[in-house]
Amino acid sequence: MRLGLTQTEFAKLISEDVTKQKTSRLENGQNLPDVFELRKIAIICSKPMEYFVADDDYEEQKVSDMNRSAYGIFSDDELKII
């Protein structure tokens, strides 16, 4: 929403072979984006890739704080969704 895109539009920016099935699997945690898709997500969201792969609460908060100070474009609620 912050980027003014629908989920489908966002997905098309990330991968050329977007299908409803692939999107659903990603949303439900059945699949994960590959490194190239993750890189595109990070660029689109103006976040470092590490933000999306933090492995515990401490690292997640550390990256979140870094992003907030570096970019300041997402609210706390938006960061939770991302």
PDB file of N, CA, C and O in Angstrom:
ATOM      1  N   MET A   1       0.830  -1.188   0.000  1.00  0.00           N
ATOM      2  CA  MET A   1       0.000   0.000   0.000  1.00  0.00           C
ATOM      3  C   MET A   1       0.873   1.251   0.000  1.00  0.00           C
ATOM      4  O   MET A   1       0.593   2.211  -0.717  1.00  0.00           O
ATOM      5  N   ARG A   2       1.925   1.233   0.803  1.00  0.00           N
ATOM      6  CA  ARG A   2       2.815   2.396   0.910  1.00  0.00           C
ATOM      7  C   ARG A   2       3.422   2.745  -0.438  1.00  0.00           C
ATOM      8  O   ARG A   2       3.651   3.918  -0.734  1.00  0.00           O
ATOM      9  N   LEU A   3       3.680   1.748  -1.245  1.00  0.00           N
ATOM     10  CA  LEU A   3       4.285   1.964  -2.551  1.00  0.00           C
ATOM     11  C   LEU A   3       3.246   2.251  -3.635  1.00  0.00           C
ATOM     12  O   LEU A   3       3.597   2.541  -4.779  1.00  0.00           O
ATOM     13  N   GLY A   4       1.977   2.170  -3.271  1.00  0.00           N
ATOM     14  CA  GLY A   4       0.910   2.412  -4.230  1.00  0.00           C
ATOM     15  C   GLY A   4       0.729   1.279  -5.217  1.00  0.00           C
ATOM     16  O   GLY A   4       0.303   1.493  -6.352  1.00  0.00           O
ATOM     17  N   LEU A   5       1.055   0.068  -4.779  1.00  0.00           N
ATOM     18  CA  LEU A   5       0.960  -1.112  -5.638  1.00  0.00           C
ATOM     19  C   LEU A   5       0.006  -2.134  -5.050  1.00  0.00           C
ATOM     20  O   LEU A   5      -0.135  -2.236  -3.831  1.00  0.00           O
ATOM     21  N   THR A   6      -0.642  -2.882  -5.911  1.00  0.00           N
ATOM     22  CA  THR A   6      -1.395  -4.041  -5.448  1.00  0.00           C
ATOM     23  C   THR A   6      -0.400  -5.172  -5.219  1.00  0.00           C
ATOM     24  O   THR A   6       0.756  -5.073  -5.632  1.00  0.00           O
ATOM     25  N   GLN A   7      -0.834  -6.237  -4.569  1.00  0.00           N
ATOM     26  CA  GLN A   7       0.048  -7.391  -4.372  1.00  0.00           C
ATOM     27  C   GLN A   7       0.482  -7.960  -5.717  1.00  0.00           C
ATOM     28  O   GLN A   7       1.634  -8.362  -5.882  1.00  0.00           O
ATOM     29  N   THR A   8      -0.418  -7.995  -6.655  1.00  0.00           N
ATOM     30  CA  THR A   8      -0.101  -8.525  -7.981  1.00  0.00           C
ATOM     31  C   THR A   8       0.934  -7.646  -8.682  1.00  0.00           C
ATOM     32  O   THR A   8       1.878  -8.164  -9.279  1.00  0.00           O
ATOM     33  N   GLU A   9       0.769  -6.338  -8.617  1.00  0.00           N
ATOM     34  CA  GLU A   9       1.733  -5.424  -9.236  1.00  0.00           C
ATOM     35  C   GLU A   9       3.107  -5.551  -8.581  1.00  0.00           C
ATOM     36  O   GLU A   9       4.131  -5.556  -9.263  1.00  0.00           O
ATOM     37  N   PHE A  10       3.117  -5.655  -7.253  1.00  0.00           N
ATOM     38  CA  PHE A  10       4.377  -5.829  -6.523  1.00  0.00           C
ATOM     39  C   PHE A  10       5.049  -7.137  -6.941  1.00  0.00           C
ATOM     40  O   PHE A  10       6.255  -7.178  -7.186  1.00  0.00           O
ATOM     41  N   ALA A  11       4.258  -8.196  -7.019  1.00  0.00           N
ATOM     42  CA  ALA A  11       4.797  -9.505  -7.409  1.00  0.00           C
ATOM     43  C   ALA A  11       5.390  -9.473  -8.809  1.00  0.00           C
ATOM     44  O   ALA A  11       6.423 -10.094  -9.055  1.00  0.00           O
ATOM     45  N   LYS A  12       4.755  -8.762  -9.725  1.00  0.00           N
ATOM     46  CA  LYS A  12       5.257  -8.682 -11.095  1.00  0.00           C
ATOM     47  C   LYS A  12       6.585  -7.934 -11.174  1.00  0.00           C
ATOM     48  O   LYS A  12       7.393  -8.197 -12.065  1.00  0.00           O
ATOM     49  N   LEU A  13       6.815  -7.005 -10.251  1.00  0.00           N
ATOM     50  CA  LEU A  13       8.101  -6.307 -10.201  1.00  0.00           C
ATOM     51  C   LEU A  13       9.218  -7.236  -9.744  1.00  0.00           C
ATOM     52  O   LEU A  13      10.384  -7.048 -10.091  1.00  0.00           O
ATOM     53  N   ILE A  14       8.843  -8.229  -8.968  1.00  0.00           N
ATOM     54  CA  ILE A  14       9.826  -9.133  -8.383  1.00  0.00           C
ATOM     55  C   ILE A  14      10.153 -10.310  -9.296  1.00  0.00           C
ATOM     56  O   ILE A  14      11.308 -10.724  -9.392  1.00  0.00           O
ATOM     57  N   SER A  15       9.155 -10.838  -9.954  1.00  0.00           N
ATOM     58  CA  SER A  15       9.356 -12.036 -10.766  1.00  0.00           C
ATOM     59  C   SER A  15       8.518 -11.977 -12.031  1.00  0.00           C
ATOM     60  O   SER A  15       7.357 -11.569 -12.000  1.00  0.00           O
ATOM     61  N   GLU A  16       9.105 -12.379 -13.126  1.00  0.00           N
ATOM     62  CA  GLU A  16       8.391 -12.386 -14.396  1.00  0.00           C
ATOM     63  C   GLU A  16       7.390 -13.529 -14.491  1.00  0.00           C
ATOM     64  O   GLU A  16       6.388 -13.428 -15.200  1.00  0.00           O
ATOM     65  N   ASP A  17       7.662 -14.615 -13.777  1.00  0.00           N
ATOM     66  CA  ASP A  17       6.784 -15.786 -13.864  1.00  0.00           C
ATOM     67  C   ASP A  17       5.819 -15.863 -12.678  1.00  0.00           C
ATOM     68  O   ASP A  17       5.722 -16.887 -12.003  1.00  0.00           O
ATOM     69  N   VAL A  18       5.120 -14.775 -12.445  1.00  0.00           N
ATOM     70  CA  VAL A  18       4.168 -14.710 -11.336  1.00  0.00           C
ATOM     71  C   VAL A  18       2.906 -15.488 -11.684  1.00  0.00           C
ATOM     72  O   VAL A  18       2.305 -15.308 -12.743  1.00  0.00           O
ATOM     73  N   THR A  19       2.531 -16.351 -10.761  1.00  0.00           N
ATOM     74  CA  THR A  19       1.254 -17.043 -10.875  1.00  0.00           C
ATOM     75  C   THR A  19       0.536 -16.884  -9.538  1.00  0.00           C
ATOM     76  O   THR A  19       1.167 -16.600  -8.519  1.00  0.00           O
ATOM     77  N   LYS A  20      -0.758 -17.064  -9.543  1.00  0.00           N
ATOM     78  CA  LYS A  20      -1.513 -16.982  -8.288  1.00  0.00           C
ATOM     79  C   LYS A  20      -1.031 -18.057  -7.319  1.00  0.00           C
ATOM     80  O   LYS A  20      -0.961 -17.838  -6.110  1.00  0.00           O
ATOM     81  N   GLN A  21      -0.700 -19.227  -7.876  1.00  0.00           N
ATOM     82  CA  GLN A  21      -0.234 -20.337  -7.040  1.00  0.00           C
ATOM     83  C   GLN A  21       1.097 -19.989  -6.367  1.00  0.00           C
ATOM     84  O   GLN A  21       1.272 -20.239  -5.174  1.00  0.00           O
ATOM     85  N   LYS A  22       2.027 -19.420  -7.120  1.00  0.00           N
ATOM     86  CA  LYS A  22       3.325 -19.055  -6.550  1.00  0.00           C
ATOM     87  C   LYS A  22       3.160 -17.967  -5.489  1.00  0.00           C
ATOM     88  O   LYS A  22       3.766 -18.038  -4.420  1.00  0.00           O
ATOM     89  N   THR A  23       2.341 -16.968  -5.791  1.00  0.00           N
ATOM     90  CA  THR A  23       2.091 -15.887  -4.843  1.00  0.00           C
ATOM     91  C   THR A  23       1.476 -16.434  -3.562  1.00  0.00           C
ATOM     92  O   THR A  23       1.882 -16.050  -2.465  1.00  0.00           O
ATOM     93  N   SER A  24       0.515 -17.316  -3.692  1.00  0.00           N
ATOM     94  CA  SER A  24      -0.141 -17.915  -2.531  1.00  0.00           C
ATOM     95  C   SER A  24       0.857 -18.693  -1.678  1.00  0.00           C
ATOM     96  O   SER A  24       0.835 -18.590  -0.452  1.00  0.00           O
ATOM     97  N   ARG A  25       1.729 -19.467  -2.315  1.00  0.00           N
ATOM     98  CA  ARG A  25       2.732 -20.243  -1.569  1.00  0.00           C
ATOM     99  C   ARG A  25       3.689 -19.329  -0.807  1.00  0.00           C
ATOM    100  O   ARG A  25       4.080 -19.643   0.318  1.00  0.00           O
ATOM    101  N   LEU A  26       4.068 -18.202  -1.409  1.00  0.00           N
ATOM    102  CA  LEU A  26       4.942 -17.252  -0.726  1.00  0.00           C
ATOM    103  C   LEU A  26       4.221 -16.627   0.463  1.00  0.00           C
ATOM    104  O   LEU A  26       4.791 -16.508   1.547  1.00  0.00           O
ATOM    105  N   GLU A  27       2.985 -16.234   0.262  1.00  0.00           N
ATOM    106  CA  GLU A  27       2.211 -15.600   1.335  1.00  0.00           C
ATOM    107  C   GLU A  27       1.967 -16.551   2.497  1.00  0.00           C
ATOM    108  O   GLU A  27       1.924 -16.122   3.650  1.00  0.00           O
ATOM    109  N   ASN A  28       1.807 -17.835   2.205  1.00  0.00           N
ATOM    110  CA  ASN A  28       1.527 -18.830   3.253  1.00  0.00           C
ATOM    111  C   ASN A  28       2.775 -19.444   3.851  1.00  0.00           C
ATOM    112  O   ASN A  28       2.683 -20.306   4.725  1.00  0.00           O
ATOM    113  N   GLY A  29       3.940 -19.014   3.396  1.00  0.00           N
ATOM    114  CA  GLY A  29       5.194 -19.524   3.940  1.00  0.00           C
ATOM    115  C   GLY A  29       5.563 -20.907   3.440  1.00  0.00           C
ATOM    116  O   GLY A  29       6.461 -21.539   3.995  1.00  0.00           O
ATOM    117  N   GLN A  30       4.887 -21.394   2.401  1.00  0.00           N
ATOM    118  CA  GLN A  30       5.215 -22.700   1.845  1.00  0.00           C
ATOM    119  C   GLN A  30       6.465 -22.632   0.974  1.00  0.00           C
ATOM    120  O   GLN A  30       7.181 -23.624   0.839  1.00  0.00           O
ATOM    121  N   ASN A  31       6.728 -21.487   0.392  1.00  0.00           N
ATOM    122  CA  ASN A  31       7.933 -21.237  -0.406  1.00  0.00           C
ATOM    123  C   ASN A  31       8.565 -19.943   0.067  1.00  0.00           C
ATOM    124  O   ASN A  31       7.916 -19.123   0.717  1.00  0.00           O
ATOM    125  N   LEU A  32       9.827 -19.768  -0.260  1.00  0.00           N
ATOM    126  CA  LEU A  32      10.542 -18.535   0.030  1.00  0.00           C
ATOM    127  C   LEU A  32      11.054 -17.955  -1.273  1.00  0.00           C
ATOM    128  O   LEU A  32      11.304 -18.694  -2.225  1.00  0.00           O
ATOM    129  N   PRO A  33      11.214 -16.628  -1.329  1.00  0.00           N
ATOM    130  CA  PRO A  33      11.779 -16.055  -2.551  1.00  0.00           C
ATOM    131  C   PRO A  33      13.235 -16.476  -2.685  1.00  0.00           C
ATOM    132  O   PRO A  33      13.925 -16.682  -1.687  1.00  0.00           O
ATOM    133  N   ASP A  34      13.699 -16.603  -3.935  1.00  0.00           N
ATOM    134  CA  ASP A  34      15.114 -16.896  -4.125  1.00  0.00           C
ATOM    135  C   ASP A  34      15.918 -15.616  -3.897  1.00  0.00           C
ATOM    136  O   ASP A  34      15.335 -14.547  -3.714  1.00  0.00           O
ATOM    137  N   VAL A  35      17.214 -15.710  -3.906  1.00  0.00           N
ATOM    138  CA  VAL A  35      18.073 -14.572  -3.578  1.00  0.00           C
ATOM    139  C   VAL A  35      17.885 -13.410  -4.553  1.00  0.00           C
ATOM    140  O   VAL A  35      17.995 -12.250  -4.158  1.00  0.00           O
ATOM    141  N   PHE A  36      17.606 -13.705  -5.802  1.00  0.00           N
ATOM    142  CA  PHE A  36      17.408 -12.641  -6.788  1.00  0.00           C
ATOM    143  C   PHE A  36      16.085 -11.917  -6.544  1.00  0.00           C
ATOM    144  O   PHE A  36      16.002 -10.696  -6.676  1.00  0.00           O
ATOM    145  N   GLU A  37      15.056 -12.680  -6.189  1.00  0.00           N
ATOM    146  CA  GLU A  37      13.763 -12.077  -5.856  1.00  0.00           C
ATOM    147  C   GLU A  37      13.880 -11.258  -4.573  1.00  0.00           C
ATOM    148  O   GLU A  37      13.325 -10.164  -4.471  1.00  0.00           O
ATOM    149  N   LEU A  38      14.607 -11.798  -3.596  1.00  0.00           N
ATOM    150  CA  LEU A  38      14.800 -11.098  -2.332  1.00  0.00           C
ATOM    151  C   LEU A  38      15.537  -9.779  -2.550  1.00  0.00           C
ATOM    152  O   LEU A  38      15.211  -8.771  -1.922  1.00  0.00           O
ATOM    153  N   ARG A  39      16.512  -9.785  -3.425  1.00  0.00           N
ATOM    154  CA  ARG A  39      17.249  -8.555  -3.749  1.00  0.00           C
ATOM    155  C   ARG A  39      16.302  -7.511  -4.343  1.00  0.00           C
ATOM    156  O   ARG A  39      16.372  -6.334  -3.987  1.00  0.00           O
ATOM    157  N   LYS A  40      15.432  -7.933  -5.234  1.00  0.00           N
ATOM    158  CA  LYS A  40      14.465  -7.007  -5.824  1.00  0.00           C
ATOM    159  C   LYS A  40      13.512  -6.458  -4.765  1.00  0.00           C
ATOM    160  O   LYS A  40      13.192  -5.269  -4.769  1.00  0.00           O
ATOM    161  N   ILE A  41      13.064  -7.314  -3.869  1.00  0.00           N
ATOM    162  CA  ILE A  41      12.177  -6.885  -2.785  1.00  0.00           C
ATOM    163  C   ILE A  41      12.880  -5.820  -1.942  1.00  0.00           C
ATOM    164  O   ILE A  41      12.298  -4.784  -1.620  1.00  0.00           O
ATOM    165  N   ALA A  42      14.130  -6.088  -1.593  1.00  0.00           N
ATOM    166  CA  ALA A  42      14.894  -5.137  -0.776  1.00  0.00           C
ATOM    167  C   ALA A  42      15.049  -3.794  -1.482  1.00  0.00           C
ATOM    168  O   ALA A  42      14.912  -2.743  -0.856  1.00  0.00           O
ATOM    169  N   ILE A  43      15.331  -3.824  -2.765  1.00  0.00           N
ATOM    170  CA  ILE A  43      15.491  -2.574  -3.520  1.00  0.00           C
ATOM    171  C   ILE A  43      14.173  -1.814  -3.577  1.00  0.00           C
ATOM    172  O   ILE A  43      14.134  -0.608  -3.334  1.00  0.00           O
ATOM    173  N   ILE A  44      13.098  -2.517  -3.898  1.00  0.00           N
ATOM    174  CA  ILE A  44      11.780  -1.874  -4.002  1.00  0.00           C
ATOM    175  C   ILE A  44      11.375  -1.255  -2.670  1.00  0.00           C
ATOM    176  O   ILE A  44      10.796  -0.169  -2.636  1.00  0.00           O
ATOM    177  N   CYS A  45      11.677  -1.941  -1.577  1.00  0.00           N
ATOM    178  CA  CYS A  45      11.283  -1.476  -0.248  1.00  0.00           C
ATOM    179  C   CYS A  45      12.327  -0.561   0.399  1.00  0.00           C
ATOM    180  O   CYS A  45      12.131  -0.093   1.521  1.00  0.00           O
ATOM    181  N   SER A  46      13.427  -0.308  -0.299  1.00  0.00           N
ATOM    182  CA  SER A  46      14.517   0.531   0.228  1.00  0.00           C
ATOM    183  C   SER A  46      15.040  -0.002   1.556  1.00  0.00           C
ATOM    184  O   SER A  46      15.256   0.752   2.505  1.00  0.00           O
ATOM    185  N   LYS A  47      15.239  -1.307   1.602  1.00  0.00           N
ATOM    186  CA  LYS A  47      15.747  -1.975   2.796  1.00  0.00           C
ATOM    187  C   LYS A  47      16.930  -2.848   2.418  1.00  0.00           C
ATOM    188  O   LYS A  47      16.997  -3.329   1.287  1.00  0.00           O
ATOM    189  N   PRO A  48      17.874  -3.068   3.344  1.00  0.00           N
ATOM    190  CA  PRO A  48      18.935  -4.029   3.053  1.00  0.00           C
ATOM    191  C   PRO A  48      18.359  -5.446   3.090  1.00  0.00           C
ATOM    192  O   PRO A  48      17.387  -5.702   3.801  1.00  0.00           O
ATOM    193  N   MET A  49      18.944  -6.347   2.343  1.00  0.00           N
ATOM    194  CA  MET A  49      18.456  -7.729   2.321  1.00  0.00           C
ATOM    195  C   MET A  49      18.459  -8.338   3.722  1.00  0.00           C
ATOM    196  O   MET A  49      17.603  -9.165   4.033  1.00  0.00           O
ATOM    197  N   GLU A  50      19.396  -7.946   4.557  1.00  0.00           N
ATOM    198  CA  GLU A  50      19.489  -8.489   5.913  1.00  0.00           C
ATOM    199  C   GLU A  50      18.214  -8.248   6.709  1.00  0.00           C
ATOM    200  O   GLU A  50      17.884  -9.020   7.609  1.00  0.00           O
ATOM    201  N   TYR A  51      17.513  -7.202   6.386  1.00  0.00           N
ATOM    202  CA  TYR A  51      16.260  -6.902   7.086  1.00  0.00           C
ATOM    203  C   TYR A  51      15.283  -8.068   6.983  1.00  0.00           C
ATOM    204  O   TYR A  51      14.551  -8.363   7.927  1.00  0.00           O
ATOM    205  N   PHE A  52      15.278  -8.720   5.837  1.00  0.00           N
ATOM    206  CA  PHE A  52      14.311  -9.774   5.583  1.00  0.00           C
ATOM    207  C   PHE A  52      14.780 -11.154   6.044  1.00  0.00           C
ATOM    208  O   PHE A  52      13.999 -12.104   6.025  1.00  0.00           O
ATOM    209  N   VAL A  53      16.021 -11.276   6.451  1.00  0.00           N
ATOM    210  CA  VAL A  53      16.536 -12.585   6.836  1.00  0.00           C
ATOM    211  C   VAL A  53      17.091 -12.605   8.261  1.00  0.00           C
ATOM    212  O   VAL A  53      17.827 -13.527   8.615  1.00  0.00           O
ATOM    213  N   ALA A  54      16.753 -11.605   9.087  1.00  0.00           N
ATOM    214  CA  ALA A  54      17.199 -11.594  10.476  1.00  0.00           C
ATOM    215  C   ALA A  54      16.728 -12.875  11.153  1.00  0.00           C
ATOM    216  O   ALA A  54      15.569 -13.267  11.016  1.00  0.00           O
ATOM    217  N   ASP A  55      17.633 -13.526  11.887  1.00  0.00           N
ATOM    218  CA  ASP A  55      17.304 -14.849  12.423  1.00  0.00           C
ATOM    219  C   ASP A  55      16.809 -14.862  13.861  1.00  0.00           C
ATOM    220  O   ASP A  55      16.437 -15.920  14.367  1.00  0.00           O
ATOM    221  N   ASP A  56      16.795 -13.738  14.521  1.00  0.00           N
ATOM    222  CA  ASP A  56      16.218 -13.707  15.865  1.00  0.00           C
ATOM    223  C   ASP A  56      15.733 -12.295  16.168  1.00  0.00           C
ATOM    224  O   ASP A  56      15.992 -11.360  15.411  1.00  0.00           O
ATOM    225  N   ASP A  57      15.022 -12.156  17.291  1.00  0.00           N
ATOM    226  CA  ASP A  57      14.417 -10.862  17.627  1.00  0.00           C
ATOM    227  C   ASP A  57      15.452  -9.756  17.767  1.00  0.00           C
ATOM    228  O   ASP A  57      15.211  -8.623  17.349  1.00  0.00           O
ATOM    229  N   TYR A  58      16.611 -10.078  18.357  1.00  0.00           N
ATOM    230  CA  TYR A  58      17.644  -9.053  18.544  1.00  0.00           C
ATOM    231  C   TYR A  58      18.124  -8.525  17.201  1.00  0.00           C
ATOM    232  O   TYR A  58      18.187  -7.314  16.984  1.00  0.00           O
ATOM    233  N   GLU A  59      18.461  -9.438  16.309  1.00  0.00           N
ATOM    234  CA  GLU A  59      18.946  -9.011  14.992  1.00  0.00           C
ATOM    235  C   GLU A  59      17.856  -8.281  14.219  1.00  0.00           C
ATOM    236  O   GLU A  59      18.131  -7.296  13.534  1.00  0.00           O
ATOM    237  N   GLU A  60      16.630  -8.758  14.328  1.00  0.00           N
ATOM    238  CA  GLU A  60      15.517  -8.111  13.636  1.00  0.00           C
ATOM    239  C   GLU A  60      15.347  -6.680  14.132  1.00  0.00           C
ATOM    240  O   GLU A  60      15.165  -5.762  13.333  1.00  0.00           O
ATOM    241  N   GLN A  61      15.406  -6.488  15.446  1.00  0.00           N
ATOM    242  CA  GLN A  61      15.260  -5.149  16.010  1.00  0.00           C
ATOM    243  C   GLN A  61      16.440  -4.274  15.612  1.00  0.00           C
ATOM    244  O   GLN A  61      16.260  -3.098  15.293  1.00  0.00           O
ATOM    245  N   LYS A  62      17.645  -4.835  15.629  1.00  0.00           N
ATOM    246  CA  LYS A  62      18.846  -4.095  15.246  1.00  0.00           C
ATOM    247  C   LYS A  62      18.733  -3.601  13.807  1.00  0.00           C
ATOM    248  O   LYS A  62      19.006  -2.435  13.525  1.00  0.00           O
ATOM    249  N   VAL A  63      18.334  -4.482  12.906  1.00  0.00           N
ATOM    250  CA  VAL A  63      18.171  -4.112  11.499  1.00  0.00           C
ATOM    251  C   VAL A  63      17.034  -3.118  11.350  1.00  0.00           C
ATOM    252  O   VAL A  63      17.141  -2.163  10.581  1.00  0.00           O
ATOM    253  N   SER A  64      15.940  -3.335  12.081  1.00  0.00           N
ATOM    254  CA  SER A  64      14.803  -2.436  12.019  1.00  0.00           C
ATOM    255  C   SER A  64      15.201  -1.032  12.461  1.00  0.00           C
ATOM    256  O   SER A  64      14.839  -0.049  11.814  1.00  0.00           O
ATOM    257  N   ASP A  65      15.943  -0.935  13.560  1.00  0.00           N
ATOM    258  CA  ASP A  65      16.401   0.366  14.040  1.00  0.00           C
ATOM    259  C   ASP A  65      17.313   1.033  13.020  1.00  0.00           C
ATOM    260  O   ASP A  65      17.209   2.236  12.782  1.00  0.00           O
ATOM    261  N   MET A  66      18.207   0.252  12.418  1.00  0.00           N
ATOM    262  CA  MET A  66      19.119   0.774  11.413  1.00  0.00           C
ATOM    263  C   MET A  66      18.323   1.312  10.221  1.00  0.00           C
ATOM    264  O   MET A  66      18.614   2.397   9.717  1.00  0.00           O
ATOM    265  N   ASN A  67      17.334   0.566   9.779  1.00  0.00           N
ATOM    266  CA  ASN A  67      16.519   0.989   8.637  1.00  0.00           C
ATOM    267  C   ASN A  67      15.738   2.258   8.955  1.00  0.00           C
ATOM    268  O   ASN A  67      15.652   3.170   8.133  1.00  0.00           O
ATOM    269  N   ARG A  68      15.181   2.301  10.138  1.00  0.00           N
ATOM    270  CA  ARG A  68      14.378   3.457  10.515  1.00  0.00           C
ATOM    271  C   ARG A  68      15.232   4.713  10.507  1.00  0.00           C
ATOM    272  O   ARG A  68      14.788   5.767  10.051  1.00  0.00           O
ATOM    273  N   SER A  69      16.455   4.605  11.008  1.00  0.00           N
ATOM    274  CA  SER A  69      17.306   5.784  11.038  1.00  0.00           C
ATOM    275  C   SER A  69      17.856   6.110   9.653  1.00  0.00           C
ATOM    276  O   SER A  69      18.064   7.278   9.325  1.00  0.00           O
ATOM    277  N   ALA A  70      18.092   5.085   8.845  1.00  0.00           N
ATOM    278  CA  ALA A  70      18.660   5.312   7.519  1.00  0.00           C
ATOM    279  C   ALA A  70      17.618   5.791   6.516  1.00  0.00           C
ATOM    280  O   ALA A  70      17.901   6.643   5.675  1.00  0.00           O
ATOM    281  N   TYR A  71      16.421   5.241   6.610  1.00  0.00           N
ATOM    282  CA  TYR A  71      15.416   5.552   5.611  1.00  0.00           C
ATOM    283  C   TYR A  71      14.230   6.327   6.177  1.00  0.00           C
ATOM    284  O   TYR A  71      13.781   7.306   5.580  1.00  0.00           O
ATOM    285  N   GLY A  72      13.730   5.894   7.311  1.00  0.00           N
ATOM    286  CA  GLY A  72      12.628   6.559   7.959  1.00  0.00           C
ATOM    287  C   GLY A  72      11.352   6.663   7.122  1.00  0.00           C
ATOM    288  O   GLY A  72      10.531   7.554   7.340  1.00  0.00           O
ATOM    289  N   ILE A  73      11.196   5.759   6.176  1.00  0.00           N
ATOM    290  CA  ILE A  73      10.035   5.884   5.297  1.00  0.00           C
ATOM    291  C   ILE A  73       8.874   4.993   5.695  1.00  0.00           C
ATOM    292  O   ILE A  73       7.757   5.188   5.214  1.00  0.00           O
ATOM    293  N   PHE A  74       9.113   4.019   6.564  1.00  0.00           N
ATOM    294  CA  PHE A  74       8.054   3.100   6.953  1.00  0.00           C
ATOM    295  C   PHE A  74       7.672   3.333   8.413  1.00  0.00           C
ATOM    296  O   PHE A  74       8.532   3.587   9.256  1.00  0.00           O
ATOM    297  N   SER A  75       6.391   3.246   8.698  1.00  0.00           N
ATOM    298  CA  SER A  75       5.919   3.333  10.078  1.00  0.00           C
ATOM    299  C   SER A  75       6.218   2.013  10.782  1.00  0.00           C
ATOM    300  O   SER A  75       6.590   1.031  10.140  1.00  0.00           O
ATOM    301  N   ASP A  76       6.052   1.995  12.108  1.00  0.00           N
ATOM    302  CA  ASP A  76       6.261   0.759  12.866  1.00  0.00           C
ATOM    303  C   ASP A  76       5.341  -0.349  12.380  1.00  0.00           C
ATOM    304  O   ASP A  76       5.769  -1.496  12.252  1.00  0.00           O
ATOM    305  N   ASP A  77       4.076  -0.020  12.105  1.00  0.00           N
ATOM    306  CA  ASP A  77       3.134  -1.022  11.631  1.00  0.00           C
ATOM    307  C   ASP A  77       3.555  -1.567  10.264  1.00  0.00           C
ATOM    308  O   ASP A  77       3.446  -2.767  10.011  1.00  0.00           O
ATOM    309  N   GLU A  78       4.034  -0.686   9.389  1.00  0.00           N
ATOM    310  CA  GLU A  78       4.488  -1.138   8.072  1.00  0.00           C
ATOM    311  C   GLU A  78       5.708  -2.037   8.189  1.00  0.00           C
ATOM    312  O   GLU A  78       5.826  -3.020   7.458  1.00  0.00           O
ATOM    313  N   LEU A  79       6.621  -1.708   9.106  1.00  0.00           N
ATOM    314  CA  LEU A  79       7.801  -2.546   9.296  1.00  0.00           C
ATOM    315  C   LEU A  79       7.407  -3.945   9.774  1.00  0.00           C
ATOM    316  O   LEU A  79       8.018  -4.931   9.363  1.00  0.00           O
ATOM    317  N   LYS A  80       6.390  -4.040  10.640  1.00  0.00           N
ATOM    318  CA  LYS A  80       5.928  -5.335  11.120  1.00  0.00           C
ATOM    319  C   LYS A  80       5.376  -6.173   9.972  1.00  0.00           C
ATOM    320  O   LYS A  80       5.610  -7.380   9.910  1.00  0.00           O
ATOM    321  N   ILE A  81       4.644  -5.528   9.064  1.00  0.00           N
ATOM    322  CA  ILE A  81       4.066  -6.242   7.929  1.00  0.00           C
ATOM    323  C   ILE A  81       5.161  -6.748   7.004  1.00  0.00           C
ATOM    324  O   ILE A  81       5.117  -7.886   6.538  1.00  0.00           O
ATOM    325  N   ILE A  82       6.134  -5.900   6.745  1.00  0.00           N
ATOM    326  CA  ILE A  82       7.232  -6.270   5.845  1.00  0.00           C
ATOM    327  C   ILE A  82       8.044  -7.367   6.484  1.00  0.00           C
ATOM    328  O   ILE A  82       9.022  -7.833   5.898  1.00  0.00           O
TER     329      ILE A  82
END
